[in-house]
């Protein structure tokens, strides 16, 4: 099995599980926050939709440098916008992963923020880190769903709502 096949065996199910969670967020709950310091449900869903695009960036670049302007993308207005962005980004990332050679996936990749290197690892490890980041935020979203009495989808087995 090539490294790209192995990565896709992780990537594909996580994208499917994530889409199921995103589909559950109703448009009328996009402004909801569990706490004043928390991110809104819509912004969290938008960030989750962006993350496969970050994975695509890992696959297509030697490095990524983030700055002040990258931190506040346009807010998503509804679930249809979130799903459209998620689907586009997931497809782009999947295509890049499928095309990657083992040698390419072994090359170093790094992330900087405002000129300071924050992370460096082989591209495959950076991609796995990006997937874990998405899974973390998907977990947050499922808590938001539960707190709003919205049925939580099964992720790694049945949920209390899908027995």
Number of C-alpha atoms within 10 A of each C-alpha: 5 11 18 21 16 12 19 17 11 13 21 14 13 19 21 12 16 24 20 16 21 25 14 16 24 15 14 11 16 20 12 16 17 13 8 8 7 10 14 18 22 26 21 22 28 25 20 25 27 20 22 27 22 19 26 21 18 24 25 15 11 13 18 17 14 14 11 8 7 9 8 9 11 8 15 20 15 17 21 14 14 24 20 12 20 25 18 14 21 25 17 17 24 21 14 17 25 15 12 17 13 14 9 15 21 14 13 15 21 18 18 15 14 10 10 10 13 11 13 14 15 14 25 23 17 21 25 15 14 19 20 13 13 23 18 12 17 23 14 15 23 21 15 21 21 13 12 13 9 15 17 21 22 15 17 9 9 11 12 10 11 10 7
